[in-house]
Amino acid sequence: SMKELSEQEIIDLAYATYEPCLDITDELNICIKSDDGGRHIEFSVENIEAAKYLRKEISHTFEGYRTIIRYRIDSSEQ
């Protein structure tokens, strides 16, 4: 059977899969985190447009991890 991918391999795969979808101006940051619901893979981008786009592109699980999309709120929008 195939060896299970390490967290770093999963992160690298996620970058390879989704980074080409985004404008070079949208900085994508991917990490694996844990919360009450278990481990998940978190995709962070700069703005809500990029976040909305990624949510359409990324399924709700990736390599068995729940996916979470986050974006930084621009202070000028508050």
N, C-alpha and C positions, 0 to 999 in steps of 0.2 A: 504493500500500500504506500501511497505517497506520504512523505514526511510532512507533518503539519508545518505551515509557514510560521516563522517567528514574527513577533510584532513588527520588527523593523522591515522585514520582507513584505508584510501586508501594507505598511505605510508606503514603502517604495512602489509597490504595485498600484496603490491608490493614486499616488502622484502621477505615475506613468499613464494611468487610465483617464484621469480627470483634468490634469493641468493643461493639456492641449485644448480643452474646451473653453478655457478662460482667456480673456484679454490679458496681455502681458502686464497691464496696469493693475490687475486685480491679484494681489498677493495671496496665494493659497498656502495655508498652514494646516498640516494634517498631523494629528496625534491620537494615541489610544489612551483612553481614560476609563476610570471606574466610577460608578455611582451605585445607588441602591438597586438599580435594575441590572447590574452586572457591567461587563466591559463594553465599551462602545468606541467607535472611531469618529473623531470630531474633525470636521472640515471648517476652518475659519477663513473668512474673506473680509475684504475691507468694507464692502457696501451691500445694501439690501438688494440691489439689482443682481449682483453676482450671486448672492445667497439664493434668491428666487430661481435663478437660472440653474444653479447647482442642484437645488431640490428637485427640479424637473428631471435632471440628468441622472442623479444618483438614486439607486434603489434604496429601500428602507433598511436593507442589510447589505453588507459587503464582506465577503469571505466569512460569513457567520457572525459578524459584528453588527449591532445596530448602528445606523449612521445618524449623526447629528450635524446640522448645518448652523454655524453661528456667523454673525457679522458684527463688526465694530460700528457702534452708533456714532455718527459724526456729531461732534458737539454743537455744530452750527444748526443742526436740525432740531435741537431741543427747545 
